[in-house]
Amino acid sequence: MRATVWNENVHETTEPHIMPFYPHGIHGEVASALSEQLGAEVEVRTATLAEPERGLTEEALAATDVLFWWGHLAHDEVDDAVVERVQRHVLGGMGLVVLHSGHFSKIFTRLMGTTCSLSWRDDGDREAVWTTAPGHPITAGVPSPLVLDAHETYGEHFDVPEPEETVFVSAFSGGEAFRSGLVYRRGRGRVFYFSPGDQKYPVYRHPAVRRVLGNAARWAAGDGEHRTPAVSHPRRGELIEAQAGTTTRS
C-alpha cells in the first residue's frame, strides 16, 4: 500500500505553542501512525502546501493508493488545477481520507457537492467518539467510546450528503453531537471523513485515533479493485469540436 499524507503545514510553522505537539508537523505524526499501525504493509510519503504543485504532481498521485488530507487556514491556496487532478484520481480509484477541518477543503466540498458547513466552538470539551457500525473495517479494534479528554467541539447540522454509512458519532460534554466518521464512494474511489484532529490538541498521538488512521488507510486503499487511468473528461462542446477538427471553444 502506498500512502501520501498531505498537510498545509501552516499552524506548525507559525504558532509556537503547537510545535511541541507535532514537532514534525501533523503530516509527520499521521505518517508515523500509519507506519506504526501497518508496518511493512505500507510505504508512506508526505507532501505540504509549500512544495511545487503543492506536492501533488501527476506522478505522485499515480503512485498513491490512499491520500490523507489535513487543511485549515489555507484551503484557498490549493490551486484549482491540483484539486482537479486529485478529483480525477479519486474517481479513478485512489482512496481519500479527509481529516478534521479538511471538511472545508476544496477537494472535499467538490466531491460532496454541498457547503460541508457545521457548527463549532473551542472550549476544550471532552469528546466521546461512539462506534455506530461495529462491523465496518474502519472500526476494528477501536474502543467505543474513544475518549478525547479535551478537543474542539463540532456540532450538527453537518451539511454533507447522506453517507454510505456513518461509522462514528461524537458526543461532547457541552451537549453537542456530531457525525464524526462518514464513508462515501465517488466513482471508483473510497472516501472517509474523520473529524477528530484539531491542531491545538495532541489528538493524533492518541493510540485509538492512530488505530482509526491505520484502519482507514486499509479500507480507503481498497482490496485489489481495478484502478482506471485518471483522465480529464472534456465538456460536451469541446468533445464535439475536437471530433470535428476545429479549435473553437464554446
C-alpha positions, 0 to 999 in steps of 0.5 A: 500500500502506498500512502501520501499524507498531505498537510498545509503545514501552516499552524506548525510553522507559525504558532509556537505553542503547537510545535511541541505537539507535532514537532514534525508537523501533523503530516509527520505524526499521521505518517508515523501512525500509519507506519506504526499501525501497518508496518511493512504493509505500507510505504508512506510519503508526505507532501505540504502546501509549500512544495511545487504543485503543492506536492501533488504532481501527476506522478505522485498521485499515480503512485498513491493508493490512499491520500490523507488530507489535513487543511485549515487556514489555507484551503484557498491556496490549493490551486484549482488545477491540483484539486482537479487532478486529485478529483480525477484520481479519486474517481479513478480509484485512489482512496481519500481520507479527509481529516478534521477541518479538511471538511472545508477543503476544496477537494472535499466540498467538490466531491460532496457537492454541498457547503460541508458547513457545521457548527463549532466552538473551542472550549476544550470539551471532552469528546466521546467518539461512539462506534455506530457500525461495529462491523465496518473495517474502519472500526476494528479494534477501536474502543467505543467510546474513544475518549478525547479528554479535551478537543474542539467541539463540532456540532450538527447540522453537518451539511454533507450528503447522506453517507454510505454509512456513518461509522462514528458519532461524537458526543461532547460534554457541552451537549453537542453531537456530531457525525464524526466518521462518514464513508462515501464512494465517488466513482471508483474511489473510497472516501472517509471523513474523520473529524477528530484532529484539531491542531491545538490538541495532541489528538493524533498521538492518541493510540485509538485515533492512530488505530482509526488512521491505520484502519482507514488507510486499509479500507480507503486503499481498497482490496485489489479493485481495478484502478482506471487511468485518471483522465480529464473528461472534456465538456460536451462542446469541446468533445464535439469540436475536437471530433470535428477538427476545429479549435473553437471553444464554446 
